[in-house]
């Protein structure tokens, strides 16, 4: 099971680029004890080799994640960006996507990763759910929505 808590939800934040938003989310995860300090480097390195941007509608999303090493407890951190940042497309690393929402997954149990990625992918394929997530005002509403999606 992935922990999702309001301290891991960043709404309408400013970020300069993909690395900036990944560092912001990892900083929250590290502060709360979910990951070791060096885990951010593993996620950034993986993102360079295997991009995680997705050309979803109505907004593009990214799903950066790493391996289990350096993860103390599984969690999902979320950032909705005020202005989109560039992530490379997962399917075509030459294509730059203007990403508005970032879902950063850290997982201590590799067996749960595939299930979580599948559930998130189902949500990404539903423009209605992404539209709802784009306008929620309260962090607890985002926590409730993401928790429901990951525990269905």
TINU-520218 format. One record per residue (C-alpha): residue number from 0; residue in three letters; x negated, y, z. Coordinates in nm, 4 decimals. Example, Ala and Ser with C-alpha at 12.3 -4.5 7.8 and 13.67 -1.06 7.14 Angstrom:
<site><num>0</num><residu>ALA</residu><c1>-1.2300</c1><c2>-0.4500</c2><c3>0.7800</c3></site>
<site><num>1</num><residu>SER</residu><c1>-1.3670</c1><c2>-0.1060</c2><c3>0.7140</c3></site>
END
This chain:
<site><num>0</num><residu>UNK</residu><c1>0.0000</c1><c2>0.0000</c2><c3>0.0000</c3></site>
<site><num>1</num><residu>UNK</residu><c1>-0.1190</c1><c2>0.3486</c2><c3>-0.0840</c3></site>
<site><num>2</num><residu>UNK</residu><c1>-0.0935</c1><c2>0.6245</c2><c3>0.1739</c3></site>
<site><num>3</num><residu>UNK</residu><c1>0.0638</c1><c2>0.9422</c2><c3>0.0439</c3></site>
<site><num>4</num><residu>UNK</residu><c1>0.0811</c1><c2>1.2319</c2><c3>0.2858</c3></site>
<site><num>5</num><residu>UNK</residu><c1>0.1495</c1><c2>1.6022</c2><c3>0.2553</c3></site>
<site><num>6</num><residu>UNK</residu><c1>-0.2158</c1><c2>1.6929</c2><c3>0.3231</c3></site>
<site><num>7</num><residu>UNK</residu><c1>-0.3033</c1><c2>1.5071</c2><c3>-0.0004</c3></site>
<site><num>8</num><residu>UNK</residu><c1>-0.0569</c1><c2>1.7099</c2><c3>-0.2101</c3></site>
<site><num>9</num><residu>UNK</residu><c1>-0.1842</c1><c2>2.0292</c2><c3>-0.3742</c3></site>
<site><num>10</num><residu>UNK</residu><c1>0.0837</c1><c2>2.2372</c2><c3>-0.5447</c3></site>
<site><num>11</num><residu>UNK</residu><c1>0.0163</c1><c2>2.5103</c2><c3>-0.8005</c3></site>
<site><num>12</num><residu>UNK</residu><c1>-0.3568</c1><c2>2.5190</c2><c3>-0.7337</c3></site>
<site><num>13</num><residu>UNK</residu><c1>-0.6201</c1><c2>2.6906</c2><c3>-0.9435</c3></site>
<site><num>14</num><residu>UNK</residu><c1>-0.8988</c1><c2>2.4771</c2><c3>-1.0836</c3></site>
<site><num>15</num><residu>UNK</residu><c1>-1.1600</c1><c2>2.5681</c2><c3>-1.3422</c3></site>
<site><num>16</num><residu>UNK</residu><c1>-1.1992</c1><c2>2.2230</c2><c3>-1.4991</c3></site>
<site><num>17</num><residu>UNK</residu><c1>-1.1465</c1><c2>1.8496</c2><c3>-1.4484</c3></site>
<site><num>18</num><residu>UNK</residu><c1>-1.4474</c1><c2>1.8151</c2><c3>-1.2190</c3></site>
<site><num>19</num><residu>UNK</residu><c1>-1.3218</c1><c2>2.0999</c2><c3>-1.0012</c3></site>
<site><num>20</num><residu>UNK</residu><c1>-0.9809</c1><c2>1.9391</c2><c3>-0.9451</c3></site>
<site><num>21</num><residu>UNK</residu><c1>-1.1370</c1><c2>1.5963</c2><c3>-0.8804</c3></site>
<site><num>22</num><residu>UNK</residu><c1>-1.3686</c1><c2>1.7550</c2><c3>-0.6218</c3></site>
<site><num>23</num><residu>UNK</residu><c1>-1.0744</c1><c2>1.9366</c2><c3>-0.4590</c3></site>
<site><num>24</num><residu>UNK</residu><c1>-0.8739</c1><c2>1.6150</c2><c3>-0.4246</c3></site>
<site><num>25</num><residu>UNK</residu><c1>-1.1729</c1><c2>1.4104</c2><c3>-0.3086</c3></site>
<site><num>26</num><residu>UNK</residu><c1>-1.2484</c1><c2>1.6786</c2><c3>-0.0494</c3></site>
<site><num>27</num><residu>UNK</residu><c1>-0.9005</c1><c2>1.6306</c2><c3>0.0980</c3></site>
<site><num>28</num><residu>UNK</residu><c1>-0.9409</c1><c2>1.2511</c2><c3>0.0909</c3></site>
<site><num>29</num><residu>UNK</residu><c1>-1.2815</c1><c2>1.2747</c2><c3>0.2571</c3></site>
<site><num>30</num><residu>UNK</residu><c1>-1.1597</c1><c2>1.5200</c2><c3>0.5247</c3></site>
<site><num>31</num><residu>UNK</residu><c1>-0.8838</c1><c2>1.2761</c2><c3>0.6186</c3></site>
<site><num>32</num><residu>UNK</residu><c1>-1.1187</c1><c2>0.9760</c2><c3>0.6293</c3></site>
<site><num>33</num><residu>UNK</residu><c1>-0.9913</c1><c2>0.7906</c2><c3>0.3235</c3></site>
<site><num>34</num><residu>UNK</residu><c1>-1.3235</c1><c2>0.7947</c2><c3>0.1356</c3></site>
<site><num>35</num><residu>UNK</residu><c1>-1.6949</c1><c2>0.8274</c2><c3>0.2029</c3></site>
<site><num>36</num><residu>UNK</residu><c1>-1.8694</c1><c2>1.1533</c2><c3>0.1017</c3></site>
<site><num>37</num><residu>UNK</residu><c1>-2.0387</c1><c2>0.9955</c2><c3>-0.2006</c3></site>
<site><num>38</num><residu>UNK</residu><c1>-1.7208</c1><c2>0.8474</c2><c3>-0.3502</c3></site>
<site><num>39</num><residu>UNK</residu><c1>-1.6535</c1><c2>1.1672</c2><c3>-0.5471</c3></site>
<site><num>40</num><residu>UNK</residu><c1>-1.9686</c1><c2>1.0992</c2><c3>-0.7508</c3></site>
<site><num>41</num><residu>UNK</residu><c1>-1.8430</c1><c2>0.7504</c2><c3>-0.8436</c3></site>
<site><num>42</num><residu>UNK</residu><c1>-1.5099</c1><c2>0.8933</c2><c3>-0.9596</c3></site>
<site><num>43</num><residu>UNK</residu><c1>-1.6760</c1><c2>1.1710</c2><c3>-1.1613</c3></site>
<site><num>44</num><residu>UNK</residu><c1>-1.9146</c1><c2>0.9231</c2><c3>-1.3242</c3></site>
<site><num>45</num><residu>UNK</residu><c1>-1.6292</c1><c2>0.6887</c2><c3>-1.4119</c3></site>
<site><num>46</num><residu>UNK</residu><c1>-1.4304</c1><c2>0.9804</c2><c3>-1.5562</c3></site>
<site><num>47</num><residu>UNK</residu><c1>-1.7234</c1><c2>1.0689</c2><c3>-1.7847</c3></site>
<site><num>48</num><residu>UNK</residu><c1>-1.7475</c1><c2>0.7107</c2><c3>-1.9148</c3></site>
<site><num>49</num><residu>UNK</residu><c1>-1.3781</c1><c2>0.6199</c2><c3>-1.9127</c3></site>
<site><num>50</num><residu>UNK</residu><c1>-1.1558</c1><c2>0.9289</c2><c3>-1.9403</c3></site>
<site><num>51</num><residu>UNK</residu><c1>-0.8141</c1><c2>0.9181</c2><c3>-1.7768</c3></site>
<site><num>52</num><residu>UNK</residu><c1>-0.6117</c1><c2>1.1904</c2><c3>-1.9528</c3></site>
<site><num>53</num><residu>UNK</residu><c1>-0.2736</c1><c2>1.0865</c2><c3>-2.0888</c3></site>
<site><num>54</num><residu>UNK</residu><c1>-0.0697</c1><c2>1.2774</c2><c3>-2.3512</c3></site>
<site><num>55</num><residu>UNK</residu><c1>0.2578</c1><c2>1.2477</c2><c3>-2.1594</c3></site>
<site><num>56</num><residu>UNK</residu><c1>0.5649</c1><c2>1.4677</c2><c3>-2.2042</c3></site>
<site><num>57</num><residu>UNK</residu><c1>0.6634</c1><c2>1.7303</c2><c3>-2.0959</c3></site>
<site><num>58</num><residu>UNK</residu><c1>0.3139</c1><c2>1.7811</c2><c3>-1.9475</c3></site>
<site><num>59</num><residu>UNK</residu><c1>-0.0119</c1><c2>1.5894</c2><c3>-1.9790</c3></site>
<site><num>60</num><residu>UNK</residu><c1>-0.1387</c1><c2>1.4015</c2><c3>-1.6738</c3></site>
<site><num>61</num><residu>UNK</residu><c1>-0.4671</c1><c2>1.2451</c2><c3>-1.5635</c3></site>
<site><num>62</num><residu>UNK</residu><c1>-0.5254</c1><c2>0.9475</c2><c3>-1.3380</c3></site>
<site><num>63</num><residu>UNK</residu><c1>-0.8872</c1><c2>0.9550</c2><c3>-1.2185</c3></site>
<site><num>64</num><residu>UNK</residu><c1>-0.9906</c1><c2>0.6636</c2><c3>-0.9983</c3></site>
<site><num>65</num><residu>UNK</residu><c1>-1.2952</c1><c2>0.4640</c2><c3>-0.8990</c3></site>
<site><num>66</num><residu>UNK</residu><c1>-1.3949</c1><c2>0.1280</c2><c3>-0.7611</c3></site>
<site><num>67</num><residu>UNK</residu><c1>-1.3248</c1><c2>0.0086</c2><c3>-0.4050</c3></site>
<site><num>68</num><residu>UNK</residu><c1>-1.6770</c1><c2>0.0841</c2><c3>-0.2826</c3></site>
<site><num>69</num><residu>UNK</residu><c1>-1.6703</c1><c2>0.3913</c2><c3>-0.0607</c3></site>
<site><num>70</num><residu>UNK</residu><c1>-1.2946</c1><c2>0.3727</c2><c3>0.0009</c3></site>
<site><num>71</num><residu>UNK</residu><c1>-1.1940</c1><c2>0.3258</c2><c3>0.3654</c3></site>
<site><num>72</num><residu>UNK</residu><c1>-0.8180</c1><c2>0.3227</c2><c3>0.3047</c3></site>
<site><num>73</num><residu>UNK</residu><c1>-0.6069</c1><c2>0.3264</c2><c3>-0.0108</c3></site>
<site><num>74</num><residu>UNK</residu><c1>-0.4376</c1><c2>0.6579</c2><c3>-0.0882</c3></site>
<site><num>75</num><residu>UNK</residu><c1>-0.2984</c1><c2>0.8761</c2><c3>-0.3632</c3></site>
<site><num>76</num><residu>UNK</residu><c1>-0.3858</c1><c2>1.2454</c2><c3>-0.3836</c3></site>
<site><num>77</num><residu>UNK</residu><c1>-0.1905</c1><c2>1.4707</c2><c3>-0.6200</c3></site>
<site><num>78</num><residu>UNK</residu><c1>-0.2567</c1><c2>1.8122</c2><c3>-0.7705</c3></site>
<site><num>79</num><residu>UNK</residu><c1>-0.0164</c1><c2>2.0192</c2><c3>-0.9751</c3></site>
<site><num>80</num><residu>UNK</residu><c1>-0.2195</c1><c2>2.2875</c2><c3>-1.1458</c3></site>
<site><num>81</num><residu>UNK</residu><c1>-0.1148</c1><c2>2.6463</c2><c3>-1.1979</c3></site>
<site><num>82</num><residu>UNK</residu><c1>-0.3030</c1><c2>2.6484</c2><c3>-1.5297</c3></site>
<site><num>83</num><residu>UNK</residu><c1>-0.3865</c1><c2>2.3248</c2><c3>-1.7137</c3></site>
<site><num>84</num><residu>UNK</residu><c1>-0.7460</c1><c2>2.1993</c2><c3>-1.7301</c3></site>
<site><num>85</num><residu>UNK</residu><c1>-0.9088</c1><c2>1.9828</c2><c3>-1.9959</c3></site>
<site><num>86</num><residu>UNK</residu><c1>-0.9332</c1><c2>1.6064</c2><c3>-1.9470</c3></site>
<site><num>87</num><residu>UNK</residu><c1>-1.0328</c1><c2>1.3762</c2><c3>-2.2301</c3></site>
<site><num>88</num><residu>UNK</residu><c1>-0.7658</c1><c2>1.1410</c2><c3>-2.3641</c3></site>
<site><num>89</num><residu>UNK</residu><c1>-0.7889</c1><c2>0.7860</c2><c3>-2.2276</c3></site>
<site><num>90</num><residu>UNK</residu><c1>-0.7088</c1><c2>0.6397</c2><c3>-2.5711</c3></site>
<site><num>91</num><residu>UNK</residu><c1>-0.9321</c1><c2>0.8762</c2><c3>-2.7719</c3></site>
<site><num>92</num><residu>UNK</residu><c1>-1.2162</c1><c2>1.0343</c2><c3>-2.5768</c3></site>
<site><num>93</num><residu>UNK</residu><c1>-1.2697</c1><c2>1.2890</c2><c3>-2.8574</c3></site>
<site><num>94</num><residu>UNK</residu><c1>-0.9278</c1><c2>1.4420</c2><c3>-2.7899</c3></site>
<site><num>95</num><residu>UNK</residu><c1>-0.9023</c1><c2>1.7122</c2><c3>-2.5236</c3></site>
<site><num>96</num><residu>UNK</residu><c1>-0.5749</c1><c2>1.7243</c2><c3>-2.3318</c3></site>
<site><num>97</num><residu>UNK</residu><c1>-0.4432</c1><c2>2.0201</c2><c3>-2.1320</c3></site>
<site><num>98</num><residu>UNK</residu><c1>-0.3572</c1><c2>1.8408</c2><c3>-1.8074</c3></site>
<site><num>99</num><residu>UNK</residu><c1>-0.1127</c1><c2>1.9949</c2><c3>-1.5607</c3></site>
<site><num>100</num><residu>UNK</residu><c1>-0.0852</c1><c2>1.7109</c2><c3>-1.3046</c3></site>
<site><num>101</num><residu>UNK</residu><c1>-0.3625</c1><c2>1.4961</c2><c3>-1.1607</c3></site>
<site><num>102</num><residu>UNK</residu><c1>-0.3004</c1><c2>1.1734</c2><c3>-0.9682</c3></site>
<site><num>103</num><residu>UNK</residu><c1>-0.6216</c1><c2>1.0613</c2><c3>-0.7963</c3></site>
<site><num>104</num><residu>UNK</residu><c1>-0.6053</c1><c2>0.7018</c2><c3>-0.6793</c3></site>
<site><num>105</num><residu>UNK</residu><c1>-0.8496</c1><c2>0.5573</c2><c3>-0.4254</c3></site>
<site><num>106</num><residu>UNK</residu><c1>-0.8114</c1><c2>0.1895</c2><c3>-0.3498</c3></site>
<site><num>107</num><residu>UNK</residu><c1>-0.9771</c1><c2>-0.0333</c2><c3>-0.0929</c3></site>
<site><num>108</num><residu>UNK</residu><c1>-0.7999</c1><c2>-0.3444</c2><c3>-0.2274</c3></site>
<site><num>109</num><residu>UNK</residu><c1>-0.8647</c1><c2>-0.4101</c2><c3>-0.5995</c3></site>
<site><num>110</num><residu>UNK</residu><c1>-0.5656</c1><c2>-0.6441</c2><c3>-0.6080</c3></site>
<site><num>111</num><residu>UNK</residu><c1>-0.3266</c1><c2>-0.3519</c2><c3>-0.5574</c3></site>
<site><num>112</num><residu>UNK</residu><c1>-0.4813</c1><c2>-0.1312</c2><c3>-0.8250</c3></site>
<site><num>113</num><residu>UNK</residu><c1>-0.3142</c1><c2>-0.2912</c2><c3>-1.1279</c3></site>
<site><num>114</num><residu>UNK</residu><c1>0.0285</c1><c2>-0.2786</c2><c3>-0.9631</c3></site>
<site><num>115</num><residu>UNK</residu><c1>-0.0119</c1><c2>0.0877</c2><c3>-0.8657</c3></site>
<site><num>116</num><residu>UNK</residu><c1>-0.1380</c1><c2>0.1839</c2><c3>-1.2117</c3></site>
<site><num>117</num><residu>UNK</residu><c1>0.1576</c1><c2>0.0051</c2><c3>-1.3703</c3></site>
<site><num>118</num><residu>UNK</residu><c1>0.4100</c1><c2>0.1850</c2><c3>-1.1481</c3></site>
<site><num>119</num><residu>UNK</residu><c1>0.2502</c1><c2>0.5216</c2><c3>-1.2160</c3></site>
<site><num>120</num><residu>UNK</residu><c1>0.2418</c1><c2>0.4472</c2><c3>-1.5905</c3></site>
<site><num>121</num><residu>UNK</residu><c1>0.6147</c1><c2>0.3751</c2><c3>-1.5810</c3></site>
<site><num>122</num><residu>UNK</residu><c1>0.6707</c1><c2>0.7146</c2><c3>-1.4181</c3></site>
<site><num>123</num><residu>UNK</residu><c1>0.4464</c1><c2>0.8840</c2><c3>-1.6776</c3></site>
<site><num>124</num><residu>UNK</residu><c1>0.6647</c1><c2>0.7364</c2><c3>-1.9532</c3></site>
<site><num>125</num><residu>UNK</residu><c1>0.9742</c1><c2>0.9023</c2><c3>-1.8019</c3></site>
<site><num>126</num><residu>UNK</residu><c1>0.9885</c1><c2>1.2725</c2><c3>-1.9005</c3></site>
<site><num>127</num><residu>UNK</residu><c1>1.2675</c1><c2>1.3275</c2><c3>-1.6459</c3></site>
<site><num>128</num><residu>UNK</residu><c1>1.0519</c1><c2>1.2168</c2><c3>-1.3540</c3></site>
<site><num>129</num><residu>UNK</residu><c1>0.7574</c1><c2>1.4286</c2><c3>-1.4678</c3></site>
<site><num>130</num><residu>UNK</residu><c1>0.9903</c1><c2>1.7267</c2><c3>-1.5115</c3></site>
<site><num>131</num><residu>UNK</residu><c1>1.1173</c1><c2>1.6786</c2><c3>-1.1570</c3></site>
<site><num>132</num><residu>UNK</residu><c1>0.7650</c1><c2>1.6565</c2><c3>-1.0212</c3></site>
<site><num>133</num><residu>UNK</residu><c1>0.6756</c1><c2>1.9761</c2><c3>-1.2074</c3></site>
<site><num>134</num><residu>UNK</residu><c1>0.9347</c1><c2>2.1829</c2><c3>-1.0200</c3></site>
<site><num>135</num><residu>UNK</residu><c1>0.9414</c1><c2>2.0404</c2><c3>-0.6670</c3></site>
<site><num>136</num><residu>UNK</residu><c1>0.8627</c1><c2>2.3148</c2><c3>-0.4175</c3></site>
<site><num>137</num><residu>UNK</residu><c1>0.7990</c1><c2>2.1285</c2><c3>-0.0919</c3></site>
<site><num>138</num><residu>UNK</residu><c1>0.5088</c1><c2>1.8897</c2><c3>-0.0379</c3></site>
<site><num>139</num><residu>UNK</residu><c1>0.7349</c1><c2>1.6494</c2><c3>0.1542</c3></site>
<site><num>140</num><residu>UNK</residu><c1>0.9596</c1><c2>1.6220</c2><c3>-0.1552</c3></site>
<site><num>141</num><residu>UNK</residu><c1>0.6568</c1><c2>1.5221</c2><c3>-0.3642</c3></site>
<site><num>142</num><residu>UNK</residu><c1>0.5502</c1><c2>1.2703</c2><c3>-0.0974</c3></site>
<site><num>143</num><residu>UNK</residu><c1>0.9005</c1><c2>1.1181</c2><c3>-0.0951</c3></site>
<site><num>144</num><residu>UNK</residu><c1>0.9165</c1><c2>1.0921</c2><c3>-0.4747</c3></site>
<site><num>145</num><residu>UNK</residu><c1>0.5714</c1><c2>0.9379</c2><c3>-0.5143</c3></site>
<site><num>146</num><residu>UNK</residu><c1>0.6241</c1><c2>0.7020</c2><c3>-0.2216</c3></site>
<site><num>147</num><residu>UNK</residu><c1>0.9488</c1><c2>0.5774</c2><c3>-0.3764</c3></site>
<site><num>148</num><residu>UNK</residu><c1>0.7792</c1><c2>0.5213</c2><c3>-0.7124</c3></site>
<site><num>149</num><residu>UNK</residu><c1>0.4852</c1><c2>0.3297</c2><c3>-0.5653</c3></site>
<site><num>150</num><residu>UNK</residu><c1>0.6948</c1><c2>0.1151</c2><c3>-0.3329</c3></site>
<site><num>151</num><residu>UNK</residu><c1>0.9786</c1><c2>0.0169</c2><c3>-0.5698</c3></site>
END
